[in-house]
Amino acid sequence: MMSTARTADRLLRLHRPTQSEFRRAVKASRLVVITGLSRELSRGGSYSLDDLQNAIGEHRVEVDRRASRNTPQDPEARPNFERIPFAELRARIESEAYAGPRTYLQDDVRNLPSFHSSYQVPTYLRNTAIVRTKLWVSGKGIVTPLHYDPVEVLHWMMEGSKRWLCFQPGLRNFYPHGVHTKAPMFSKVDPTAPDMSAYPRWKHVRPIEFELHAGELLYIPAFYWHHVESTADHNVSMNYIWLASPWKNTRYFPEFVQAMPFVAWQAKKIASVRSRHSGRS
Ligand SMILES: O=C(O)CCC(=O)C(=O)O
């Protein structure tokens, strides 16, 4: 694993950055942890499972279901989403053994109108066309396998913590699944236990490893690879995505093209939620 000094070089930490500091980091594709904003973003509230239960009530939430907490991305199938009452998700989070199956809430907040008053959109994004805001709720040990997003992401850790392994953009050394699979921006490599004989070019990549704690936000530049493990007993976060600039899409054109089939599927999913709840952000 990485030495902390090198990680510190490539991970910027900013306390309450100004709008222009944030814009500069986005333009330069700098990975940034932002601190000092949680009180205003949470409107002084908190995000225990009880708080979420009170805010979400009887709504059915969308969860991704997998066989285990660290199931690799299946290149032949879309994620297995289903809708269940929040209370059922909570019971699963509280009862699933570490090695058991996984249930991961990953829902567009447009589907959760009663949650809207529980948070505030970061001021950095006030003049940005946010494509989608998603709420994530997970139990301990749940892993999102190594992938990149062809969009900009701001990930706010509202409760709990997550361990991130991030990598600068690239394709060749990351062994992504084929462009015609269902997971073209997911890597075949497990960065926590890379099989060097199957993936020898992995030796060229350098992880940026850190834990994101409750109250912190992470800006993940478009096309940055990331592998994420939930590390607290329950973990709540929200991520905002917005389109990268045409300049960035051109700079990372092979990565952009590689992700297109997945983007087309995502765009359809987002559009159908939007048309069901037109007018909400
Ligand atoms: O938190 C996770 O499990 C994954 C989050 C992610 O991939 C993102 O915010 O882009």
The ligand as an ORCA input file, in Angstrom:
! r2SCAN-3c Opt
* xyz 0 1
  O     -19.934      4.883     -1.753
  C     -19.897      3.965     -2.548
  O     -20.043      2.777     -2.228
  C     -19.635      4.280     -3.998
  C     -19.706      5.756     -4.270
  C     -19.290      6.129     -5.648
  O     -18.861      5.339     -6.439
  C     -19.379      7.547     -6.020
  O     -19.772      8.403     -5.213
  O     -19.037      7.849     -7.184
*
